[in-house]
Amino acid sequence: MIRRLLARFRGVIFGLFFGFGLAVLFVTWRDDAFYIKEKLIIEDYGGDSGVDSAPLLTQAENSEPKDLLRTGPRENERTTTDDDGTDSQNDLYKAYGHVHSILFFIGYPRSRHSLLGSLLDAHPHMVVSDEAMAFPRWIGGLQTWLNGSIYAFYDTLFGASQSAVAHGRRSRVFEGRVVNVTSPYSYYVPNQWQGQYDQYIKVIGDKSGAFTAGAMRKDKAVDAVRLLEKAAGAKVKFVHVVRNPFDNIATMVLQDARVKKREVGKHETKVKASYILDESISRYFGWAGGCNKARQAFPGSVIDIPSLEIVKNPADTLRKICKFLIISCSERYIQDCAATVDPVPSMTRDLIEWTTEQKNRVYEEMKKYSFFDGYSYDQ
């Protein structure tokens, strides 16, 4: 009798340990699978594995958030809800019916994309999501998108725009930049329309510049753009922000997770990270190749915006982009946006060590692309 009870007890204990072991294996497999999937996405589309692998809607451009900038609705906030409070999807779809342009940022991380994207999203008739990876997603799920409604694609962009304002990058105050580590900044534009729209939407798009540039290098990318235009009955356009390559690459190095772990506070001495610098140069000009492909395939549908002009002349830059997008921009919108921009440019090229070979490599790559004309290490 006792032996039978002991045998049953041993069986129960064995079963518990066996079940627990299976559970651990499942969790480990699931986490590994998620990591591998994330890594493949980043590498496939040219992302920076050291910086850009954080959650797409909440990743900070430079530093950790200090505070939520706003905790409630703005005074002029309007939503797409009926009087009884129920969501009015019909109103949203009516708004989508006015879309005439789909806008993708294309380019490089650390080039003021986040700033410009937040300003455009503040327009009453523009929706520009923050890191929704829209173009890679369009290519990756092409058949699914084409078999459904284009409005499902628009929903991902509008939802990401709302999320960025509710609890993402555009909802926060950040403290510290690469050059000025004590100056707070944000991507919020008071009195305007971030994460929402006024009655209808004319331009809808996404700020995922590096991912778009990486995806554009795919063989089927050009056809995918044309299929999107056909499905949407709208023109696809690209905004290409160009920063001095030496500053852009240097900032990529300084913001690399491996460098940030050991370099804390002000940069009193030049950062030595030769291997990471070599990696950053390779990634940067890989993205440049994707940008150039878009410019060649869609002449007239790509606008080059000097990054420095965004901070030095934000009002004129916005007017130029509005003209390119064929959309009117009120002076109040222009001035509200311009008032949020820090006019001090970030020059980072001298904060890291460059070898002569690395500088020459950058110069040789720059010669391949006309949009780098006029840039140099000394200018």
C-alpha positions in Angstrom: 0.0 0.0 0.0 2.7 2.4 1.0 4.8 1.4 -2.0 1.9 2.2 -4.3 1.4 5.6 -2.7 5.1 6.4 -3.0 5.0 5.3 -6.7 2.1 7.6 -7.4 3.7 10.4 -5.5 6.9 10.0 -7.6 4.8 9.9 -10.7 3.1 13.2 -9.8 6.4 14.9 -9.0 7.9 13.6 -12.2 4.9 15.0 -14.1 5.2 18.4 -12.5 9.0 18.6 -13.3 8.4 17.4 -16.8 5.6 20.0 -17.4 7.7 22.8 -15.9 10.6 21.8 -18.1 8.4 22.0 -21.2 7.1 25.4 -20.2 10.7 26.7 -19.8 11.7 25.3 -23.2 8.6 27.0 -24.7 9.3 30.4 -23.2 13.0 30.2 -24.2 12.0 29.2 -27.8 9.5 32.0 -28.0 11.9 34.6 -26.8 14.7 33.4 -29.1 12.3 33.3 -32.0 11.2 36.9 -31.3 14.8 38.0 -31.0 15.7 36.4 -34.2 12.7 37.8 -36.0 13.5 41.3 -34.8 17.1 40.9 -35.7 16.3 39.7 -39.2 13.9 42.6 -39.8 16.5 45.1 -38.7 19.3 43.6 -40.8 17.1 43.0 -43.8 16.1 46.7 -44.0 19.3 48.3 -43.0 18.5 49.3 -39.4 21.1 50.1 -36.8 21.3 47.0 -34.6 22.9 49.0 -31.9 20.4 51.8 -31.7 17.2 51.2 -33.7 16.1 47.9 -32.3 14.1 49.4 -29.5 10.3 49.4 -29.7 9.5 51.5 -32.7 6.8 53.8 -31.2 8.5 54.6 -27.9 12.2 54.7 -28.8 13.8 58.0 -27.9 16.0 59.8 -30.4 18.7 60.7 -27.9 17.9 60.1 -24.3 15.4 58.9 -21.7 12.1 60.9 -21.3 11.9 63.1 -18.2 8.2 63.8 -18.1 5.0 63.4 -20.1 4.5 66.7 -21.8 0.7 66.6 -21.7 -1.7 64.6 -19.7 -5.0 65.6 -21.2 -6.6 66.8 -24.4 -5.7 70.1 -25.9 -8.3 72.8 -25.9 -8.9 72.7 -29.6 -8.7 68.9 -29.8 -11.3 67.3 -32.1 -11.8 63.6 -32.6 -13.5 61.3 -35.0 -16.3 60.3 -32.7 -20.0 60.7 -32.8 -22.0 62.7 -30.3 -22.8 59.5 -28.4 -19.1 58.8 -27.9 -18.9 55.8 -30.2 -16.0 55.6 -32.6 -17.0 56.8 -36.1 -15.0 54.7 -38.5 -17.1 56.0 -41.3 -15.9 59.5 -40.6 -12.3 58.3 -40.7 -12.9 56.5 -44.0 -14.4 59.6 -45.4 -11.3 61.5 -44.4 -9.2 58.9 -46.1 -11.1 59.5 -49.3 -9.4 62.9 -49.7 -5.8 61.5 -49.7 -3.9 62.5 -52.8 -0.3 61.8 -51.6 1.4 59.1 -49.6 4.6 60.4 -48.1 7.5 58.2 -47.0 10.6 59.6 -45.3 13.7 58.0 -46.8 17.2 58.4 -45.5 19.3 57.9 -42.4 18.9 57.8 -38.6 20.2 60.8 -36.7 19.3 63.3 -39.5 16.4 65.2 -37.8 13.7 62.9 -39.2 11.9 62.8 -35.9 11.7 66.6 -35.7 10.5 67.1 -39.3 8.0 64.2 -39.0 6.5 65.7 -35.9 6.1 69.1 -37.6 4.3 67.6 -40.6 2.1 65.4 -38.4 0.9 68.7 -36.8 -0.7 69.8 -40.0 -4.5 69.6 -39.9 -4.7 67.6 -43.1 -1.6 65.5 -42.8 -0.9 62.3 -40.9 2.7 61.3 -40.5 3.3 58.3 -38.3 6.5 57.8 -36.2 8.5 54.7 -37.1 5.6 52.5 -38.3 7.9 50.8 -40.9 5.2 51.4 -43.4 7.0 50.8 -46.7 8.8 47.6 -45.5 5.4 46.4 -44.3 3.8 47.2 -47.6 6.4 45.2 -49.5 6.4 42.3 -47.0 2.6 41.9 -47.0 2.0 43.0 -50.6 -0.5 40.3 -51.6 -2.4 40.7 -48.3 -2.7 44.5 -48.7 -3.7 44.2 -52.3 -6.4 41.7 -51.5 -7.9 44.0 -48.9 -8.8 47.7 -48.7 -6.1 50.4 -48.9 -7.8 51.9 -45.8 -6.4 49.0 -43.8 -2.9 50.3 -44.7 -3.9 53.8 -43.8 -5.2 52.6 -40.5 -1.7 51.4 -39.5 -0.3 54.9 -40.2 -3.1 56.8 -38.4 -2.9 54.5 -35.4 0.8 54.9 -35.1 0.5 58.7 -35.3 -2.1 58.6 -32.5 0.2 56.3 -30.4 3.2 58.6 -30.8 1.2 61.5 -29.4 -0.6 59.5 -26.7 2.4 57.7 -25.2 5.3 57.8 -27.7 8.0 60.1 -28.7 5.7 63.1 -29.4 4.2 62.9 -25.9 7.4 63.5 -24.0 10.0 65.9 -22.9 13.6 64.6 -23.4 16.5 65.9 -21.5 19.9 66.1 -23.2 21.3 65.9 -26.7 24.6 64.6 -28.0 26.1 68.2 -28.0 24.0 69.8 -25.2 23.3 67.1 -22.6 21.3 69.4 -20.3 18.9 71.1 -22.7 15.4 69.6 -22.6 13.5 69.3 -25.8 10.3 67.7 -27.2 8.5 66.8 -30.5 5.2 68.3 -29.4 3.6 71.2 -31.3 1.1 73.2 -29.2 -2.2 74.2 -30.7 -1.9 72.0 -33.8 -3.1 68.6 -35.0 -0.6 65.9 -34.1 -2.3 62.5 -33.9 -5.5 63.8 -35.3 -6.9 65.7 -38.3 -9.4 68.4 -39.1 -12.3 66.8 -41.1 -10.2 65.2 -43.9 -6.7 64.0 -44.7 -4.9 64.9 -47.9 -1.4 63.5 -47.1 -0.7 60.4 -45.1 2.7 58.8 -44.5 5.4 57.5 -42.2 8.7 58.6 -40.8 10.9 55.5 -41.0 13.6 56.9 -43.2 16.3 54.2 -42.8 13.9 51.3 -43.1 12.4 52.8 -46.2 15.9 53.3 -47.7 16.8 49.8 -46.9 13.6 48.4 -48.4 14.0 50.5 -51.5 17.1 48.4 -52.3 15.0 45.3 -52.8 14.4 44.1 -56.3 10.6 44.5 -56.1 10.7 47.9 -54.4 10.0 50.0 -57.5 7.1 47.8 -58.5 5.7 47.9 -55.0 5.6 51.7 -55.1 3.7 51.6 -58.4 1.3 49.1 -57.0 0.7 51.3 -54.0 -0.1 54.2 -56.2 -2.5 52.1 -58.2 -4.2 50.7 -55.1 -4.5 54.0 -53.4 -5.3 56.2 -56.4 -2.7 58.6 -54.9 0.9 59.7 -55.6 3.7 58.2 -53.6 6.3 60.9 -52.6 9.5 60.8 -50.6 11.2 63.3 -48.4 15.0 62.8 -48.2 16.7 64.7 -45.4 20.4 65.2 -46.1 22.8 66.0 -43.3 26.5 66.4 -43.6 27.7 62.7 -43.8 30.5 63.3 -41.3 28.1 64.7 -38.7 25.4 62.1 -39.4 27.8 59.2 -39.2 29.5 60.6 -36.0 26.1 60.9 -34.3 25.3 57.3 -35.2 28.5 56.3 -33.5 27.9 58.4 -30.4 24.3 57.1 -30.1 25.3 53.4 -30.6 24.4 51.4 -27.5 27.9 50.1 -27.2 29.4 53.6 -27.1 26.7 55.1 -24.8 27.4 52.5 -22.2 30.9 53.7 -21.7 30.6 57.4 -22.7 28.5 59.2 -20.1 28.0 63.0 -19.8 29.9 65.6 -21.8 32.3 64.6 -24.5 35.5 66.1 -23.1 37.7 63.8 -25.1 37.2 62.3 -28.6 35.4 59.0 -28.7 37.5 56.1 -29.9 35.3 53.6 -31.7 37.0 52.6 -34.9 35.1 49.4 -35.5 31.7 51.0 -34.8 32.7 53.9 -37.1 33.5 51.4 -39.9 30.1 49.7 -39.4 28.3 53.1 -39.4 30.0 54.2 -42.6 28.9 50.9 -44.3 25.3 51.2 -43.1 25.1 54.9 -44.0 26.1 54.5 -47.6 23.9 51.4 -47.9 21.0 53.7 -47.1 22.3 56.3 -49.5 22.1 53.7 -52.3 18.4 53.1 -51.5 17.8 56.8 -51.5 19.5 57.2 -54.9 17.4 54.4 -56.3 14.2 56.2 -55.4 15.5 59.4 -56.9 16.3 57.7 -60.1 13.1 55.7 -60.3 10.7 58.5 -59.4 12.1 61.8 -60.6 10.0 64.6 -59.4 8.6 62.6 -56.5 11.6 62.9 -54.2 12.5 66.2 -52.4 16.0 66.7 -50.9 15.9 68.7 -47.7 19.2 69.9 -46.1 19.0 68.9 -42.5 20.6 72.1 -41.4 17.8 74.1 -43.0 15.2 72.4 -40.8 16.7 74.1 -37.7 18.0 77.3 -39.3 15.0 78.1 -41.5 12.1 75.9 -40.3 9.3 78.1 -41.7 10.8 78.2 -45.2 11.5 74.5 -45.1 7.9 73.7 -44.3 6.6 76.0 -47.0 8.9 74.2 -49.5 7.6 70.8 -48.4 4.0 71.9 -48.5 4.5 73.1 -52.1 6.0 69.8 -53.0 3.0 68.0 -51.5 0.5 70.3 -53.1 -1.1 71.2 -49.8 -1.8 74.7 -48.3 -0.2 75.6 -45.0 -1.6 78.4 -42.8 0.8 80.9 -41.4 -0.4 80.0 -37.9 0.6 76.3 -38.5 4.0 77.4 -39.9 4.7 79.7 -36.9 3.5 77.2 -34.3 5.9 74.6 -35.7 8.8 77.0 -36.1 8.5 78.1 -32.5 9.2 74.6 -31.3 12.5 74.2 -33.2 15.8 74.7 -31.4 17.9 76.9 -33.8 21.2 75.6 -32.6 22.6 73.0 -35.0 24.3 69.8 -33.8 27.9 69.4 -35.1 29.4 66.1 -33.9 32.1 65.2 -36.4 34.8 66.4 -34.1 33.6 64.4 -31.1 34.9 61.1 -32.5 38.3 60.0 -33.8 38.6 59.5 -37.6 41.6 57.9 -39.3 42.7 59.3 -42.6 41.5 56.1 -44.3 38.0 56.5 -42.8 37.7 60.1 -44.0 38.9 59.1 -47.4 36.4 56.3 -47.6 33.6 58.7 -46.8 34.8 61.1 -49.5 35.0 58.3 -52.1 31.4 57.1 -51.3 30.1 60.7 -51.3 31.3 61.1 -54.9 28.7 58.5 -56.1 25.7 60.7 -55.1 25.0 64.2 -56.3 23.0 65.0 -53.1 26.2 65.0 -51.1 27.8 67.8 -53.2 29.1 70.6 -51.1 29.6 68.6 -47.9 33.0 68.0 -46.4 34.7 67.4 -43.0 35.9 70.9 -42.9 32.7 72.7 -44.1 
